[in-house]
């Protein structure tokens, strides 16, 4: 079970969550204008509040579905960064799969209207940061391992 956790890119969870929402929103059939109008209607639902808390200042803090997906993405990105400190084979597969997730996100963002949102753009940038930070941290960790091994 631990090996699967180390290989599986956790940033895929918010990407899949958004994909399920986006493709279910675009399953209306019909012409492109009707599908586009349906997607825009679903985007408005994506911005509807799911949590509304009064603050001590008198203001109200509103959390939307899009905000909650971004929050989940940030937490999973943090866990991914912690996982990237390992230098084993699982880390290499994780980086390769994370790169694949980023490429899929980029293609969806550029080619499908339901993915041309700020929420998905932020998720896509987190996928890119997962790839870049993971590779950099792994390289630095591996270099330190080699330096310590060479000094002994």
C-alpha positions in Angstrom: 0.0 0.0 0.0 2.8 2.4 0.8 4.4 1.9 -2.6 1.2 2.8 -4.4 0.9 6.0 -2.2 4.5 7.0 -3.2 3.9 6.5 -6.9 0.4 8.0 -7.2 0.4 11.7 -7.9 -2.0 13.2 -5.4 -2.6 16.3 -7.5 -4.6 13.9 -9.8 -7.4 13.9 -7.2 -8.5 17.5 -7.7 -7.9 17.2 -11.4 -10.2 14.1 -11.6 -12.8 15.9 -9.4 -12.8 18.9 -11.8 -12.9 16.5 -14.8 -15.9 14.7 -13.4 -17.7 17.9 -12.9 -16.7 19.4 -16.3 -17.6 16.4 -18.4 -20.9 15.9 -16.6 -21.6 19.5 -17.2 -20.9 19.2 -20.9 -22.9 16.0 -21.4 -26.0 17.9 -22.7 -25.7 16.9 -26.3 -27.1 19.1 -29.0 -25.2 21.9 -30.8 -22.1 23.7 -29.6 -24.0 26.8 -28.5 -26.4 24.8 -26.3 -23.5 22.9 -24.7 -21.6 26.2 -24.2 -24.6 27.8 -22.5 -25.0 24.7 -20.3 -21.4 24.8 -19.3 -21.6 28.5 -18.4 -24.7 27.8 -16.3 -22.7 25.1 -14.5 -19.8 27.5 -14.0 -22.1 29.8 -12.1 -23.2 26.9 -9.9 -19.5 26.3 -9.3 -19.3 29.7 -7.8 -22.3 29.3 -5.5 -21.5 29.4 -1.8 -21.2 26.1 0.1 -20.2 27.7 3.4 -21.1 31.2 4.7 -19.7 32.1 8.1 -20.1 35.4 9.9 -16.8 36.9 11.1 -16.1 38.9 14.3 -15.6 42.0 12.1 -19.1 41.8 10.8 -18.1 40.6 7.4 -19.2 37.2 6.0 -16.7 34.6 4.8 -18.0 32.8 1.8 -16.4 29.5 0.6 -17.4 28.3 -2.9 -17.1 24.9 -4.5 -14.2 26.2 -6.6 -12.5 27.6 -3.5 -12.8 24.2 -1.8 -11.2 22.4 -4.7 -8.3 24.9 -4.7 -7.9 24.4 -0.9 -7.9 20.6 -1.4 -5.3 21.1 -4.2 -3.0 23.1 -1.9 -3.1 20.5 0.8 -2.4 17.7 -1.6 0.5 19.7 -3.2 2.0 20.1 0.2 1.9 16.3 0.7 3.4 15.8 -2.7 6.3 18.1 -1.8 6.9 16.1 1.3 6.8 12.9 -0.7 9.3 14.3 -3.2 12.2 14.2 -0.7 12.6 10.5 -1.4 15.1 9.4 -4.1 13.8 5.9 -4.9 12.3 4.4 -8.0 8.8 5.3 -6.8 9.8 9.0 -6.7 10.9 8.8 -10.4 7.6 7.1 -11.4 5.7 9.7 -9.3 7.5 12.6 -11.2 6.7 10.9 -14.6 3.1 10.5 -13.7 2.9 14.1 -12.3 4.3 15.3 -15.7 1.6 13.3 -17.5 -1.1 14.9 -15.2 0.3 18.4 -16.0 0.3 17.7 -19.8 -3.3 16.4 -19.6 -4.3 19.5 -17.7 -2.6 21.8 -20.2 -4.4 20.1 -23.1 -7.7 20.3 -21.4 -7.2 24.0 -20.5 -6.3 24.9 -24.0 -8.9 22.8 -25.9 -12.1 22.4 -23.8 -14.3 25.3 -22.8 -15.2 23.9 -19.4 -11.6 23.9 -18.4 -11.0 27.6 -19.3 -11.6 28.8 -15.7 -9.5 30.4 -13.1 -10.1 27.4 -10.7 -8.7 24.9 -13.3 -5.9 27.3 -14.2 -4.7 27.4 -10.6 -5.0 23.6 -10.3 -3.0 23.3 -13.5 -0.3 25.6 -12.1 -0.2 23.4 -9.0 0.4 20.4 -11.2 3.3 22.2 -12.9 4.7 23.2 -9.5 4.4 19.6 -8.4 6.5 18.5 -11.3 9.1 21.2 -11.0 9.4 21.1 -7.2 9.5 17.4 -7.1 12.3 17.1 -9.7 14.3 19.8 -8.1 13.9 18.5 -4.5 14.7 14.9 -5.7 17.9 16.1 -7.6 19.1 18.1 -4.5 18.3 15.1 -2.2 20.1 12.7 -4.5 23.1 15.0 -4.8 23.4 15.2 -1.0 23.1 11.4 -0.8 26.0 11.1 -3.2 28.1 13.7 -1.4 27.6 11.9 2.0 28.4 8.6 0.4 31.5 10.0 -1.2 32.8 11.4 2.1 32.7 8.2 4.0 
